[in-house]
Each structure stands twice: as structure tokens, then as C-alpha cells.
């Protein structure tokens, strides 16, 4: 993306920040694949939001621009053709249960605070995962869902949880010690899959821009393994699905 002069103050403030702001700015600079209309629309709104007070505020401004109009700014990468990503999977921390199955969480009387603090027994969590057969709400604040091609992570990789988390760019300790594996069919989403672009990840420095505008997919960014070991990834808009795999994984 070509950052215009009207956004130079924003660019300068982002450059003054820490690793997060540097990573986001680098991705903005490197992504050459968005349409002129999308790019200009983003920077016009960014400039209109004023001069940020610091690097953190600058990152927040960019995020708010995308969040304010996801129909214009997310899922703008090339569509992923039908032969790819037939079976999808994603991983959530257990803290996401309040977004994924809020009614089920309330029904069994579990408080979100207790889930976050790890005060909920494994057996209780499994009632909301392994034993749960209903709909799951997928999507983040930008109204998109990040997914990986399940065919690229077939056993034995799916059985090596720590390696899988590493390849997905997620640390295996702390909050990630208990995660939820969500697998579902692409056709169940009713959505088009897209190659991820920088505005899909405007709040994340961990994202790695694919600068090939003809690429058929994005690629996750491993933590310790070589970049080429990353798994194919894509994005689609928020939806509800009944997963064929919805399991709690405990390291």
C-alpha cells in the first residue's frame, strides 16, 4: 500500500512504536494487492481520524477504520478456488466460548471470568465442546474468520498439538494450554473464502503478508520453525456453523 502524504503523521507515529506497531506498519507497506478503491478508502478515513497522540493510538485508529466498515475493507483478497480448503479448521482459546456458544455457557451456569482464570474443570469444559452438538458462532471484531486447510494438517500433525500450535504461530504455554479445535466443511459457511490481506490483520503484527497477488492462499507464520513450514490460511466472513469437530485440547 502506498501511504499518502495525508497519513505521514500516522506513519511516523507507528514507526515510533514497539514491535506490534512496527509489524503492522511493515505489512501495510508491503501489501501491493488491494484495489485502488479499497486502499484509497482506507487512507482517506485514516487521515480524517486526525493525528494520533502516540503509537498505540495510531494502531487503534487503523483498526477502528476497518472495524467501522468491514464490508469495504475485509475479505478483499482474491477468492480461494473451490478445490482448496474443502475442510476447514481453526483454533480458539477457551476464553472464546463466551462468543462461540454464549447460550450454552449461560445454560450450564459457567461465568466467563472463571473460564479465563482457569477455574473451570476440564469435565465442565468438555460439556461445551466435545459433548456439544449445536451451532457455533464464528467471527472476530472485524467480522471475519481465520481458517486453515485441514487437508494440510492431516494426522500425524493433528495429533502433535504443540507442533501444530507452533506452525499456526500460536505459543503453546499459558492461555494456550487449553484450546478448542474447530473443524467444519467449507460449504457449511455459505461464505466465500479469500486470500488474507493486510486489512484483515490490521490489529496483528504476527500476520505475514503474501506479496504475490496471484497467490492461491495465505500462509501462517510459525514461531520456531522455518517460514516455508507455515500452513495455508484463508479468511471468510462471520457465520454460524455446526462443526464436525469441536473438541477441547489440553496440553
C-alpha positions in Angstrom: 0.0 0.0 0.0 1.3 3.4 -0.9 0.9 5.6 2.2 -0.2 9.1 1.1 1.2 12.3 2.5 -2.0 12.9 4.4 -1.1 9.9 6.5 2.5 10.7 7.1 1.9 11.7 10.7 0.2 8.3 11.3 3.1 6.5 9.6 5.7 8.4 11.7 3.9 7.6 14.9 3.6 3.9 14.0 7.3 3.9 13.3 8.0 5.3 16.7 6.2 2.4 18.4 7.1 -1.1 19.6 7.1 -4.5 17.8 3.4 -4.5 17.3 3.2 -1.2 15.6 6.3 -1.9 13.6 4.8 -5.2 12.4 1.5 -3.7 11.4 3.2 -0.8 9.6 5.5 -3.2 7.7 2.6 -5.2 6.5 0.8 -2.1 5.4 3.8 -1.0 3.4 4.4 -4.5 1.9 0.9 -5.4 0.7 0.6 -4.4 -3.0 -2.6 -6.4 -3.8 -5.6 -4.4 -2.6 -7.6 -2.4 -5.2 -7.0 1.3 -5.5 -10.6 1.9 -4.3 -10.0 -0.1 -1.1 -6.6 1.4 -0.5 -7.7 5.0 -1.0 -10.9 4.5 1.0 -8.8 3.2 4.0 -6.3 6.0 3.9 -9.0 8.7 3.4 -10.7 7.6 6.6 -7.5 7.2 8.4 -6.4 10.7 7.6 -9.8 12.0 8.7 -9.4 10.5 12.1 -6.7 13.0 13.0 -3.1 13.0 14.2 -2.6 10.2 16.8 -1.1 11.1 20.1 1.2 8.1 20.2 2.0 4.8 18.5 -0.7 2.8 20.3 -3.3 5.4 19.3 -2.1 5.2 15.8 -2.6 1.4 15.7 -6.1 1.9 17.3 -7.0 4.4 14.6 -6.2 2.0 11.8 -8.1 -0.8 13.5 -11.2 1.4 14.0 -11.2 2.4 10.3 -11.5 -1.3 9.3 -13.9 -2.2 12.1 -16.1 0.7 11.2 -16.9 -0.6 7.7 -15.8 -4.3 7.3 -17.9 -4.6 4.1 -15.5 -2.3 2.4 -12.2 -3.3 4.0 -12.1 -7.0 4.9 -12.1 -10.1 2.7 -10.8 -8.1 -0.3 -8.2 -10.5 -1.3 -8.6 -12.9 -4.2 -11.2 -15.6 -3.8 -9.8 -19.1 -2.9 -10.9 -21.5 -5.7 -13.2 -24.3 -4.9 -10.6 -27.1 -5.0 -8.8 -25.7 -1.9 -9.8 -25.5 1.7 -12.7 -28.0 1.3 -12.3 -28.9 5.0 -11.5 -26.1 7.3 -10.2 -25.8 10.8 -9.3 -23.2 13.3 -8.2 -23.0 17.0 -9.7 -20.9 19.8 -8.6 -20.4 23.4 -11.3 -21.5 25.8 -11.9 -17.8 26.7 -13.6 -17.5 23.3 -16.5 -19.7 24.5 -18.5 -16.6 25.5 -18.5 -15.6 21.8 -18.8 -19.1 20.3 -21.5 -20.6 22.4 -22.8 -17.9 24.8 -26.2 -19.5 25.4 -24.7 -22.9 26.2 -22.2 -21.2 28.6 -25.0 -19.5 30.4 -27.2 -22.6 30.5 -24.6 -24.6 32.5 -24.0 -21.6 34.8 -20.4 -21.0 33.9 -19.1 -17.5 34.3 -16.7 -16.1 31.6 -14.4 -14.9 34.3 -14.0 -18.4 35.7 -13.2 -19.8 32.2 -10.5 -17.2 31.7 -8.9 -17.7 35.1 -8.9 -21.5 34.5 -11.2 -22.1 37.4 -13.4 -24.5 35.4 -12.8 -28.2 35.5 -11.9 -30.0 32.3 -15.0 -32.1 32.5 -17.2 -29.0 32.6 -15.5 -27.5 29.5 -16.0 -30.7 27.6 -19.7 -30.3 28.1 -19.4 -27.2 26.0 -17.0 -28.7 23.4 -16.8 -32.5 22.9 -20.3 -33.1 24.0 -21.8 -30.0 22.4 -23.6 -30.6 19.1 -25.2 -27.2 18.3 -24.3 -24.2 16.3 -21.1 -22.3 16.9 -20.7 -18.6 16.2 -17.5 -17.8 14.3 -16.0 -14.4 13.8 -14.0 -11.6 15.4 -14.5 -7.9 15.9 -13.7 -7.3 12.2 -16.5 -9.9 11.3 -14.0 -12.3 9.8 -12.9 -15.9 10.5 -9.3 -17.1 10.0 -9.1 -20.7 8.8 -6.5 -23.3 7.8 -6.8 -26.0 5.2 -7.5 -29.2 7.2 -6.0 -31.4 4.4 -2.7 -29.7 5.0 -2.7 -30.6 8.7 -3.8 -34.3 8.4 -2.5 -36.8 11.0 0.0 -37.2 12.4 0.2 -33.4 12.6 -3.2 -33.1 14.1 -2.0 -35.4 16.9 1.1 -33.3 17.6 -0.6 -30.4 19.3 2.5 -28.4 20.3 3.9 -28.6 16.7 0.5 -27.6 15.3 0.3 -24.5 17.5 3.9 -23.6 16.5 3.1 -23.8 12.8 0.0 -21.7 13.3 2.0 -19.0 15.1 0.5 -19.6 18.5 2.5 -20.1 21.7 1.8 -23.4 23.5 2.0 -22.2 27.0 -0.2 -20.2 29.4 -3.7 -19.5 28.0 -3.0 -21.8 25.0 -2.6 -24.8 27.3 -6.4 -25.4 26.8 -7.6 -24.8 23.3 -10.6 -25.7 21.2 -10.2 -27.4 17.8 -13.0 -26.4 15.5 -13.4 -28.3 12.2 -16.1 -27.8 9.6 -16.9 -28.0 5.9 -16.4 -25.0 3.7 -19.8 -25.4 2.1 -21.4 -25.1 5.6 -20.3 -21.5 5.8 -22.3 -20.0 2.9 -19.3 -17.7 2.6 -16.6 -17.0 0.0 -13.0 -17.7 1.2 -10.4 -15.1 0.4 -6.6 -14.9 0.4 -5.8 -12.8 3.6 -4.6 -9.3 3.0 -3.2 -6.7 5.4 -6.6 -5.1 6.4 -7.8 -8.4 7.5 -5.0 -8.5 10.0 -4.8 -4.7 10.8 -4.7 -5.4 14.5 -2.0 -8.1 14.4 1.8 -7.9 14.0 2.0 -11.7 13.7 0.5 -11.8 10.3 2.8 -12.2 7.3 1.8 -10.5 4.1 1.9 -12.6 1.0 3.2 -10.2 -1.6 2.3 -12.4 -4.5 -1.0 -11.0 -5.7 -1.7 -14.2 -7.7 -1.3 -16.4 -4.6 -4.0 -19.0 -4.0 -3.8 -18.8 -0.2 -2.0 -17.1 2.6 0.4 -18.8 4.9 0.7 -19.0 8.7 3.8 -17.7 10.4 5.5 -20.4 12.5 7.1 -19.4 15.8 10.2 -21.6 15.8 10.0 -23.5 12.5 11.1 -22.2 9.0 8.6 -19.8 7.3 8.0 -22.3 4.5 6.6 -24.7 7.0 3.6 -22.4 7.6 0.2 -23.8 6.8 -2.2 -22.4 4.1 -4.6 -19.9 5.6 -7.7 -18.0 4.3 -10.4 -15.8 5.7 -14.2 -15.7 5.4 -16.9 -13.5 6.8 -18.6 -14.3 10.1 -21.2 -17.1 10.2 -22.7 -19.8 12.3 -21.8 -23.5 11.7 -22.4 -26.9 13.3 -18.8 -28.2 13.4 -18.0 -31.8 12.6 -15.1 -31.4 15.1 -15.4 -29.3 18.2 -13.0 -30.6 20.8 -11.1 -29.5 23.8 -7.3 -30.0 23.6 -5.3 -29.9 26.8 -1.6 -29.8 26.7 
